[in-house]
């Protein structure tokens, strides 16, 4: 094949050759764009998965902190309840002790009991 025939064929069919070359260029460009788009999609997908993993870790940490705070609250509440019950029992014992003491005083010395009540509650004794 000599160059003269190739040149003559090319000049005669230049439009068809241009269309084929244009289609080839468009096909190559489309394939490159698709590959770039696919790569961008994969990167976006990976970043989204990383964000989801980070959010799940943060969520797990928040749940752990909440559970710890609830445990601390329950312990503090239980301690307060125990202290309250203990104080209430102490007051009840003190009340019974005072009542018993006043009963003994009343049977032995009514005047001293009346004076104690008057001084404690600022009552005025009326006969």
Biotite code that builds the C-alpha atoms (Angstrom):
import biotite.structure as struc

atoms = struc.array([
    struc.Atom([0.000, 0.000, 0.000], chain_id="A", res_id=1, res_name="UNK", atom_name="CA", element="C"),
    struc.Atom([1.500, 3.282, -0.921], chain_id="A", res_id=2, res_name="UNK", atom_name="CA", element="C"),
    struc.Atom([1.013, 6.620, 0.662], chain_id="A", res_id=3, res_name="UNK", atom_name="CA", element="C"),
    struc.Atom([-0.539, 8.217, -2.358], chain_id="A", res_id=4, res_name="UNK", atom_name="CA", element="C"),
    struc.Atom([-3.502, 5.829, -2.374], chain_id="A", res_id=5, res_name="UNK", atom_name="CA", element="C"),
    struc.Atom([-3.970, 6.297, 1.378], chain_id="A", res_id=6, res_name="UNK", atom_name="CA", element="C"),
    struc.Atom([-3.917, 10.073, 0.937], chain_id="A", res_id=7, res_name="UNK", atom_name="CA", element="C"),
    struc.Atom([-6.327, 9.898, -1.970], chain_id="A", res_id=8, res_name="UNK", atom_name="CA", element="C"),
    struc.Atom([-8.718, 7.640, 0.044], chain_id="A", res_id=9, res_name="UNK", atom_name="CA", element="C"),
    struc.Atom([-8.449, 9.966, 3.039], chain_id="A", res_id=10, res_name="UNK", atom_name="CA", element="C"),
    struc.Atom([-9.245, 13.070, 0.972], chain_id="A", res_id=11, res_name="UNK", atom_name="CA", element="C"),
    struc.Atom([-12.177, 11.378, -0.700], chain_id="A", res_id=12, res_name="UNK", atom_name="CA", element="C"),
    struc.Atom([-13.687, 9.983, 2.561], chain_id="A", res_id=13, res_name="UNK", atom_name="CA", element="C"),
    struc.Atom([-12.519, 12.607, 5.059], chain_id="A", res_id=14, res_name="UNK", atom_name="CA", element="C"),
    struc.Atom([-16.033, 13.165, 6.458], chain_id="A", res_id=15, res_name="UNK", atom_name="CA", element="C"),
    struc.Atom([-16.524, 9.500, 7.304], chain_id="A", res_id=16, res_name="UNK", atom_name="CA", element="C"),
    struc.Atom([-13.053, 9.307, 8.838], chain_id="A", res_id=17, res_name="UNK", atom_name="CA", element="C"),
    struc.Atom([-13.806, 12.435, 10.903], chain_id="A", res_id=18, res_name="UNK", atom_name="CA", element="C"),
    struc.Atom([-17.088, 10.897, 12.118], chain_id="A", res_id=19, res_name="UNK", atom_name="CA", element="C"),
    struc.Atom([-15.336, 7.645, 13.114], chain_id="A", res_id=20, res_name="UNK", atom_name="CA", element="C"),
    struc.Atom([-12.544, 9.557, 14.893], chain_id="A", res_id=21, res_name="UNK", atom_name="CA", element="C"),
    struc.Atom([-15.097, 11.778, 16.633], chain_id="A", res_id=22, res_name="UNK", atom_name="CA", element="C"),
    struc.Atom([-17.087, 8.724, 17.780], chain_id="A", res_id=23, res_name="UNK", atom_name="CA", element="C"),
    struc.Atom([-13.869, 7.133, 18.986], chain_id="A", res_id=24, res_name="UNK", atom_name="CA", element="C"),
    struc.Atom([-12.924, 10.299, 20.888], chain_id="A", res_id=25, res_name="UNK", atom_name="CA", element="C"),
    struc.Atom([-16.415, 10.537, 22.442], chain_id="A", res_id=26, res_name="UNK", atom_name="CA", element="C"),
    struc.Atom([-16.281, 6.877, 23.459], chain_id="A", res_id=27, res_name="UNK", atom_name="CA", element="C"),
    struc.Atom([-12.866, 7.289, 25.106], chain_id="A", res_id=28, res_name="UNK", atom_name="CA", element="C"),
    struc.Atom([-13.966, 10.510, 26.845], chain_id="A", res_id=29, res_name="UNK", atom_name="CA", element="C"),
    struc.Atom([-17.187, 8.858, 28.086], chain_id="A", res_id=30, res_name="UNK", atom_name="CA", element="C"),
    struc.Atom([-15.246, 5.891, 29.472], chain_id="A", res_id=31, res_name="UNK", atom_name="CA", element="C"),
    struc.Atom([-12.783, 8.227, 31.266], chain_id="A", res_id=32, res_name="UNK", atom_name="CA", element="C"),
    struc.Atom([-15.658, 10.303, 32.696], chain_id="A", res_id=33, res_name="UNK", atom_name="CA", element="C"),
    struc.Atom([-17.419, 7.153, 33.862], chain_id="A", res_id=34, res_name="UNK", atom_name="CA", element="C"),
    struc.Atom([-14.253, 5.917, 35.563], chain_id="A", res_id=35, res_name="UNK", atom_name="CA", element="C"),
    struc.Atom([-13.771, 9.292, 37.290], chain_id="A", res_id=36, res_name="UNK", atom_name="CA", element="C"),
    struc.Atom([-17.419, 9.332, 38.347], chain_id="A", res_id=37, res_name="UNK", atom_name="CA", element="C"),
    struc.Atom([-17.179, 5.764, 39.676], chain_id="A", res_id=38, res_name="UNK", atom_name="CA", element="C"),
    struc.Atom([-14.014, 6.656, 41.606], chain_id="A", res_id=39, res_name="UNK", atom_name="CA", element="C"),
    struc.Atom([-15.740, 9.719, 43.117], chain_id="A", res_id=40, res_name="UNK", atom_name="CA", element="C"),
    struc.Atom([-18.701, 7.522, 44.076], chain_id="A", res_id=41, res_name="UNK", atom_name="CA", element="C"),
    struc.Atom([-16.445, 4.974, 45.789], chain_id="A", res_id=42, res_name="UNK", atom_name="CA", element="C"),
    struc.Atom([-14.628, 7.742, 47.719], chain_id="A", res_id=43, res_name="UNK", atom_name="CA", element="C"),
    struc.Atom([-17.954, 9.262, 48.769], chain_id="A", res_id=44, res_name="UNK", atom_name="CA", element="C"),
    struc.Atom([-19.242, 5.850, 49.838], chain_id="A", res_id=45, res_name="UNK", atom_name="CA", element="C"),
    struc.Atom([-16.106, 5.193, 51.894], chain_id="A", res_id=46, res_name="UNK", atom_name="CA", element="C"),
    struc.Atom([-16.292, 8.627, 53.568], chain_id="A", res_id=47, res_name="UNK", atom_name="CA", element="C"),
    struc.Atom([-19.949, 8.048, 54.387], chain_id="A", res_id=48, res_name="UNK", atom_name="CA", element="C"),
    struc.Atom([-19.121, 4.685, 55.960], chain_id="A", res_id=49, res_name="UNK", atom_name="CA", element="C"),
    struc.Atom([-16.351, 6.316, 58.002], chain_id="A", res_id=50, res_name="UNK", atom_name="CA", element="C"),
    struc.Atom([-18.766, 9.009, 59.192], chain_id="A", res_id=51, res_name="UNK", atom_name="CA", element="C"),
    struc.Atom([-21.325, 6.361, 60.134], chain_id="A", res_id=52, res_name="UNK", atom_name="CA", element="C"),
    struc.Atom([-18.680, 4.434, 62.084], chain_id="A", res_id=53, res_name="UNK", atom_name="CA", element="C"),
    struc.Atom([-17.609, 7.634, 63.874], chain_id="A", res_id=54, res_name="UNK", atom_name="CA", element="C"),
    struc.Atom([-21.218, 8.475, 64.731], chain_id="A", res_id=55, res_name="UNK", atom_name="CA", element="C"),
    struc.Atom([-21.806, 4.963, 66.023], chain_id="A", res_id=56, res_name="UNK", atom_name="CA", element="C"),
    struc.Atom([-18.706, 5.244, 68.223], chain_id="A", res_id=57, res_name="UNK", atom_name="CA", element="C"),
    struc.Atom([-19.894, 8.598, 69.559], chain_id="A", res_id=58, res_name="UNK", atom_name="CA", element="C"),
    struc.Atom([-23.352, 7.138, 70.129], chain_id="A", res_id=59, res_name="UNK", atom_name="CA", element="C"),
    struc.Atom([-21.917, 4.160, 72.015], chain_id="A", res_id=60, res_name="UNK", atom_name="CA", element="C"),
    struc.Atom([-19.829, 6.496, 74.144], chain_id="A", res_id=61, res_name="UNK", atom_name="CA", element="C"),
    struc.Atom([-22.873, 8.638, 74.926], chain_id="A", res_id=62, res_name="UNK", atom_name="CA", element="C"),
    struc.Atom([-24.866, 5.569, 75.917], chain_id="A", res_id=63, res_name="UNK", atom_name="CA", element="C"),
    struc.Atom([-22.035, 4.398, 78.181], chain_id="A", res_id=64, res_name="UNK", atom_name="CA", element="C"),
    struc.Atom([-21.829, 7.829, 79.820], chain_id="A", res_id=65, res_name="UNK", atom_name="CA", element="C"),
    struc.Atom([-25.592, 7.918, 80.265], chain_id="A", res_id=66, res_name="UNK", atom_name="CA", element="C"),
    struc.Atom([-25.583, 4.463, 81.848], chain_id="A", res_id=67, res_name="UNK", atom_name="CA", element="C"),
    struc.Atom([-22.757, 5.512, 84.161], chain_id="A", res_id=68, res_name="UNK", atom_name="CA", element="C"),
    struc.Atom([-24.648, 8.659, 85.152], chain_id="A", res_id=69, res_name="UNK", atom_name="CA", element="C"),
    struc.Atom([-27.785, 6.625, 85.818], chain_id="A", res_id=70, res_name="UNK", atom_name="CA", element="C"),
    struc.Atom([-25.822, 4.206, 88.010], chain_id="A", res_id=71, res_name="UNK", atom_name="CA", element="C"),
    struc.Atom([-24.302, 7.116, 89.937], chain_id="A", res_id=72, res_name="UNK", atom_name="CA", element="C"),
    struc.Atom([-27.758, 8.653, 90.331], chain_id="A", res_id=73, res_name="UNK", atom_name="CA", element="C"),
    struc.Atom([-29.214, 5.365, 91.567], chain_id="A", res_id=74, res_name="UNK", atom_name="CA", element="C"),
    struc.Atom([-26.377, 4.956, 94.071], chain_id="A", res_id=75, res_name="UNK", atom_name="CA", element="C"),
    struc.Atom([-26.802, 8.523, 95.333], chain_id="A", res_id=76, res_name="UNK", atom_name="CA", element="C"),
    struc.Atom([-30.564, 8.084, 95.570], chain_id="A", res_id=77, res_name="UNK", atom_name="CA", element="C"),
    struc.Atom([-30.170, 4.811, 97.443], chain_id="A", res_id=78, res_name="UNK", atom_name="CA", element="C"),
    struc.Atom([-27.686, 6.428, 99.823], chain_id="A", res_id=79, res_name="UNK", atom_name="CA", element="C"),
    struc.Atom([-30.071, 9.324, 100.428], chain_id="A", res_id=80, res_name="UNK", atom_name="CA", element="C"),
    struc.Atom([-32.918, 6.893, 101.048], chain_id="A", res_id=81, res_name="UNK", atom_name="CA", element="C"),
    struc.Atom([-30.785, 4.927, 103.521], chain_id="A", res_id=82, res_name="UNK", atom_name="CA", element="C"),
    struc.Atom([-29.762, 8.129, 105.307], chain_id="A", res_id=83, res_name="UNK", atom_name="CA", element="C"),
    struc.Atom([-33.376, 9.254, 105.411], chain_id="A", res_id=84, res_name="UNK", atom_name="CA", element="C"),
    struc.Atom([-34.552, 5.927, 106.817], chain_id="A", res_id=85, res_name="UNK", atom_name="CA", element="C"),
    struc.Atom([-31.766, 5.935, 109.381], chain_id="A", res_id=86, res_name="UNK", atom_name="CA", element="C"),
    struc.Atom([-32.542, 9.506, 110.445], chain_id="A", res_id=87, res_name="UNK", atom_name="CA", element="C"),
    struc.Atom([-36.220, 8.671, 110.657], chain_id="A", res_id=88, res_name="UNK", atom_name="CA", element="C"),
    struc.Atom([-35.485, 5.664, 112.851], chain_id="A", res_id=89, res_name="UNK", atom_name="CA", element="C"),
    struc.Atom([-33.229, 7.822, 115.053], chain_id="A", res_id=90, res_name="UNK", atom_name="CA", element="C"),
    struc.Atom([-36.001, 10.393, 115.397], chain_id="A", res_id=91, res_name="UNK", atom_name="CA", element="C"),
    struc.Atom([-38.524, 7.677, 116.211], chain_id="A", res_id=92, res_name="UNK", atom_name="CA", element="C"),
    struc.Atom([-36.231, 6.256, 118.913], chain_id="A", res_id=93, res_name="UNK", atom_name="CA", element="C"),
    struc.Atom([-35.624, 9.742, 120.277], chain_id="A", res_id=94, res_name="UNK", atom_name="CA", element="C"),
    struc.Atom([-39.359, 10.392, 120.303], chain_id="A", res_id=95, res_name="UNK", atom_name="CA", element="C"),
    struc.Atom([-40.055, 7.142, 122.134], chain_id="A", res_id=96, res_name="UNK", atom_name="CA", element="C"),
    struc.Atom([-37.261, 7.929, 124.596], chain_id="A", res_id=97, res_name="UNK", atom_name="CA", element="C"),
    struc.Atom([-38.663, 11.413, 125.255], chain_id="A", res_id=98, res_name="UNK", atom_name="CA", element="C"),
    struc.Atom([-42.199, 10.047, 125.530], chain_id="A", res_id=99, res_name="UNK", atom_name="CA", element="C"),
    struc.Atom([-41.069, 7.419, 128.016], chain_id="A", res_id=100, res_name="UNK", atom_name="CA", element="C"),
    struc.Atom([-39.113, 10.057, 129.925], chain_id="A", res_id=101, res_name="UNK", atom_name="CA", element="C"),
    struc.Atom([-42.159, 12.356, 130.080], chain_id="A", res_id=102, res_name="UNK", atom_name="CA", element="C"),
    struc.Atom([-44.376, 9.463, 131.164], chain_id="A", res_id=103, res_name="UNK", atom_name="CA", element="C"),
    struc.Atom([-41.974, 8.668, 133.982], chain_id="A", res_id=104, res_name="UNK", atom_name="CA", element="C"),
    struc.Atom([-41.798, 12.333, 134.931], chain_id="A", res_id=105, res_name="UNK", atom_name="CA", element="C"),
    struc.Atom([-45.578, 12.635, 134.840], chain_id="A", res_id=106, res_name="UNK", atom_name="CA", element="C"),
    struc.Atom([-46.046, 9.730, 137.209], chain_id="A", res_id=107, res_name="UNK", atom_name="CA", element="C"),
    struc.Atom([-43.321, 10.984, 139.562], chain_id="A", res_id=108, res_name="UNK", atom_name="CA", element="C"),
    struc.Atom([-43.354, 14.787, 139.362], chain_id="A", res_id=109, res_name="UNK", atom_name="CA", element="C"),
    struc.Atom([-46.258, 16.498, 137.613], chain_id="A", res_id=110, res_name="UNK", atom_name="CA", element="C"),
    struc.Atom([-44.981, 19.992, 138.404], chain_id="A", res_id=111, res_name="UNK", atom_name="CA", element="C"),
    struc.Atom([-41.597, 19.394, 136.726], chain_id="A", res_id=112, res_name="UNK", atom_name="CA", element="C"),
    struc.Atom([-43.347, 18.027, 133.619], chain_id="A", res_id=113, res_name="UNK", atom_name="CA", element="C"),
    struc.Atom([-45.601, 21.081, 133.417], chain_id="A", res_id=114, res_name="UNK", atom_name="CA", element="C"),
    struc.Atom([-42.568, 23.393, 133.767], chain_id="A", res_id=115, res_name="UNK", atom_name="CA", element="C"),
    struc.Atom([-40.693, 21.491, 131.035], chain_id="A", res_id=116, res_name="UNK", atom_name="CA", element="C"),
    struc.Atom([-43.650, 21.757, 128.647], chain_id="A", res_id=117, res_name="UNK", atom_name="CA", element="C"),
    struc.Atom([-44.099, 25.470, 129.451], chain_id="A", res_id=118, res_name="UNK", atom_name="CA", element="C"),
    struc.Atom([-40.400, 26.229, 128.852], chain_id="A", res_id=119, res_name="UNK", atom_name="CA", element="C"),
    struc.Atom([-40.212, 24.120, 125.693], chain_id="A", res_id=120, res_name="UNK", atom_name="CA", element="C"),
    struc.Atom([-43.341, 25.385, 123.924], chain_id="A", res_id=121, res_name="UNK", atom_name="CA", element="C"),
    struc.Atom([-43.752, 28.791, 125.624], chain_id="A", res_id=122, res_name="UNK", atom_name="CA", element="C"),
    struc.Atom([-47.165, 27.839, 126.902], chain_id="A", res_id=123, res_name="UNK", atom_name="CA", element="C"),
    struc.Atom([-48.853, 29.510, 129.774], chain_id="A", res_id=124, res_name="UNK", atom_name="CA", element="C"),
    struc.Atom([-49.989, 27.168, 132.507], chain_id="A", res_id=125, res_name="UNK", atom_name="CA", element="C"),
    struc.Atom([-53.660, 27.641, 133.393], chain_id="A", res_id=126, res_name="UNK", atom_name="CA", element="C"),
    struc.Atom([-55.334, 25.682, 136.193], chain_id="A", res_id=127, res_name="UNK", atom_name="CA", element="C"),
])
